[in-house]
Amino acid sequence: MALQQLAITLSNATPTQLVTDTVITDPTTGEKNYTFNSSHILIQNNDATAVVYLGTSAVSSSTYGTKLPAGSSVSMDNVGGQIASQLYAISSVNNSVVNILVVA
């Protein structure tokens, strides 16, 4: 099992792609830039007041798939790399930060 930890600063105007080709050192071979196509993603909104909206590249505060209130988290399986290439977020507060943990 390999882990990657990310802290991503979000805009309140432009959607930000959360996970792009999760690059982790392969624990078996030591190969760098290994992309795990099947992984588990945990997204945590640590902001005390900001709401994070998750969705496609068209995500906004009114067009979203998941609303992530302040202090909450959501996890999802990234089977075949499909979620990682399509997951975006926008925040109700500019420059709020989400923490992401990718387990592969």
Residue frames relative to the residue before (quaternion, step in Angstrom):
aa qw qx qy qz dx dy dz
M 1.0000 0.0000 0.0000 0.0000 0.00 0.00 0.00
A 0.0964 -0.7844 0.6117 0.0339 3.54 -1.02 0.89
L 0.2286 -0.7787 0.5750 0.1032 3.55 -1.17 0.66
Q 0.0333 -0.7421 0.6660 0.0679 3.51 -1.27 0.51
Q 0.1528 -0.7840 0.5993 0.0541 3.54 -0.90 0.99
L 0.0274 -0.8023 0.5957 -0.0262 3.55 -0.86 0.99
A 0.1149 -0.7270 0.6676 0.1125 3.56 -1.22 0.55
I 0.0514 -0.8276 0.5582 -0.0298 3.57 -0.53 1.18
T 0.3105 -0.7425 0.5701 0.1654 3.55 -0.86 1.03
L 0.2240 -0.8061 0.5410 0.0850 3.54 -0.79 1.08
S 0.3855 -0.6792 0.5796 0.2326 3.50 -1.32 0.51
N 0.3719 -0.6912 0.5517 0.2819 3.56 -1.24 0.27
A 0.6940 0.4542 -0.2678 0.4902 3.58 1.31 0.13
T 0.7997 0.2142 -0.0846 0.5544 3.60 1.03 -0.78
P 0.4553 -0.6860 0.4905 0.2854 3.62 -0.80 0.95
T 0.2075 -0.7700 0.5960 0.0940 3.58 -1.08 0.83
Q 0.4012 -0.6875 0.5433 0.2669 3.58 -0.89 0.91
L 0.3695 -0.7866 0.4575 0.1879 3.57 -0.70 1.08
V 0.8098 0.0539 -0.0007 0.5843 3.58 0.83 -0.88
T 0.0176 -0.7980 0.6021 -0.0201 3.55 -0.60 1.15
D 0.8254 -0.1934 0.0954 0.5217 3.55 -0.58 1.17
T 0.2191 -0.8187 0.5213 0.0998 3.53 0.34 1.27
V 0.0764 -0.8194 0.5680 -0.0107 3.56 -0.39 1.26
I 0.0927 0.7777 -0.6045 0.1454 3.53 -0.60 1.24
T 0.5066 -0.6017 0.5033 0.3578 3.58 -1.16 0.46
D 0.4449 -0.6912 0.5023 0.2684 3.57 -0.77 1.05
P 0.4104 -0.7527 0.4550 0.2407 3.61 -0.60 1.09
T 0.6662 0.5017 -0.3037 0.4607 3.59 1.16 -0.47
T 0.8112 0.2774 -0.1257 0.4992 3.58 0.77 -1.02
G 0.4133 -0.7123 0.4681 0.3205 3.58 1.21 -0.46
E 0.3983 0.7350 -0.4582 0.3020 3.56 1.34 0.06
K 0.3393 -0.7293 0.5620 0.1928 3.59 -0.94 0.93
N 0.8094 0.2723 -0.2130 0.4748 3.54 -1.30 0.40
Y 0.3222 0.7318 -0.5235 0.2944 3.55 1.08 0.73
T 0.2118 -0.7862 0.5700 0.1099 3.58 -0.73 1.05
F 0.2469 -0.7634 0.5833 0.1268 3.53 -0.69 1.12
N 0.2573 -0.7921 0.5376 0.1320 3.57 -0.61 1.12
S 0.7420 0.2514 -0.1930 0.5907 3.59 1.19 -0.28
S 0.2363 0.7655 -0.5585 0.2151 3.53 -0.53 1.18
H 0.3950 -0.6686 0.5724 0.2634 3.52 -1.36 0.10
I 0.1511 -0.8056 0.5709 0.0469 3.58 -0.83 1.01
L 0.0924 -0.7653 0.6356 0.0423 3.57 -0.93 0.97
I 0.0859 -0.7851 0.6131 0.0201 3.58 -0.79 1.06
Q 0.0643 -0.8111 0.5811 -0.0186 3.55 -0.74 1.11
N 0.2316 -0.7479 0.6104 0.1203 3.55 -0.89 1.03
N 0.1360 -0.8366 0.5290 0.0419 3.58 -0.23 1.27
D 0.4816 0.6809 -0.4378 0.3359 3.57 1.24 -0.16
A 0.4948 -0.6892 0.4566 0.2678 3.58 -1.04 0.81
T 0.8150 0.2346 -0.1089 0.5185 3.60 1.12 -0.55
A 0.6247 0.5908 -0.3409 0.3800 3.60 1.07 -0.68
V 0.2521 -0.6983 0.6459 0.1777 3.51 -1.24 0.65
V 0.2016 -0.7635 0.6037 0.1094 3.58 -0.94 0.93
Y 0.1858 -0.7768 0.5960 0.0829 3.54 -0.94 0.96
L 0.1652 -0.8011 0.5729 0.0523 3.58 -0.72 1.12
G 0.2957 0.7478 -0.5611 0.1961 3.56 -1.04 0.77
T 0.7405 -0.3455 0.3038 0.4900 3.55 -1.18 -0.68
S 0.7427 -0.3820 0.2862 0.4696 3.57 -1.25 -0.20
A 0.6559 0.4881 -0.3084 0.4863 3.61 1.26 -0.21
V 0.3343 0.7805 -0.4824 0.2152 3.60 1.25 0.18
S 0.0712 0.7533 -0.6515 0.0538 3.54 -1.17 0.77
S 0.6910 -0.4683 0.3296 0.4412 3.58 -1.24 -0.02
S 0.7320 0.3629 -0.2449 0.5220 3.58 1.24 -0.16
T 0.7369 0.2929 -0.1871 0.5797 3.60 1.28 -0.30
Y 0.3436 0.7373 -0.5045 0.2896 3.56 -0.03 1.28
G 0.4692 -0.6681 0.5023 0.2848 3.54 -1.30 0.31
T 0.7987 0.0476 0.0025 0.5999 3.58 1.08 -0.74
K 0.2294 -0.7438 0.6154 0.1243 3.54 -0.97 0.95
L 0.1267 -0.8073 0.5759 0.0226 3.57 -0.64 1.16
P 0.2631 -0.8033 0.5129 0.1496 3.62 -0.09 1.26
A 0.6912 -0.4619 0.3555 0.4272 3.56 -1.29 0.37
G 0.8393 0.2084 -0.1719 0.4719 3.55 -0.99 0.93
S 0.6408 0.5300 -0.3412 0.4383 3.61 1.19 0.06
S 0.2221 -0.7653 0.5890 0.1347 3.56 -1.31 0.15
V 0.1321 -0.7524 0.6390 0.0901 3.51 -1.34 0.31
S 0.1332 -0.7786 0.6057 0.0956 3.57 -1.11 0.63
M 0.0084 -0.7922 0.6100 -0.0167 3.53 -1.20 0.60
D 0.4460 -0.6638 0.5311 0.2800 3.52 -1.26 0.49
N 0.2551 -0.7645 0.5820 0.1086 3.54 -0.94 0.98
V 0.0296 0.8384 -0.5414 0.0560 3.58 0.59 1.15
G 0.8476 0.0829 -0.1042 0.5137 3.55 -0.79 1.07
G 0.5752 -0.6246 0.3679 0.3791 3.58 1.22 0.34
Q 0.4064 0.7607 -0.4425 0.2458 3.58 1.25 0.07
I 0.6808 0.4808 -0.3068 0.4596 3.61 0.86 -0.85
A 0.6478 0.5580 -0.3297 0.4004 3.58 0.83 -0.96
S 0.7157 0.4537 -0.2659 0.4597 3.58 0.95 -0.76
Q 0.7635 0.3796 -0.1889 0.4872 3.60 1.22 -0.31
L 0.5936 0.6234 -0.3481 0.3714 3.61 1.23 -0.21
Y 0.0025 0.7907 -0.6082 0.0696 3.54 -0.73 1.18
A 0.1147 -0.7820 0.6076 0.0778 3.57 -1.28 0.36
I 0.0659 -0.7386 0.6687 0.0547 3.49 -1.33 0.50
S 0.2935 -0.7820 0.5310 0.1429 3.59 -1.07 0.65
S 0.5195 -0.6156 0.4881 0.3359 3.56 -1.23 0.42
V 0.7400 0.2894 -0.1698 0.5830 3.59 1.29 -0.36
N 0.4448 -0.7025 0.4822 0.2758 3.61 -0.72 1.01
N 0.8442 0.1760 -0.1776 0.4742 3.55 -1.14 0.84
S 0.3662 0.6778 -0.5509 0.3209 3.60 1.00 0.65
V 0.3254 -0.7650 0.5339 0.1544 3.58 -1.17 0.57
V 0.1423 -0.7404 0.6479 0.1087 3.54 -1.11 0.77
N 0.2836 -0.7260 0.5999 0.1804 3.53 -1.14 0.68
I 0.1071 -0.7924 0.6001 0.0230 3.53 -0.97 0.92
L 0.0864 -0.7590 0.6443 0.0376 3.52 -1.02 0.89
V 0.1118 -0.7789 0.6161 0.0351 3.55 -0.75 1.10
V 0.1101 -0.7821 0.6131 0.0197 3.55 -0.79 1.13
A 0.0395 0.8171 -0.5715 0.0642 3.56 -0.61 1.11
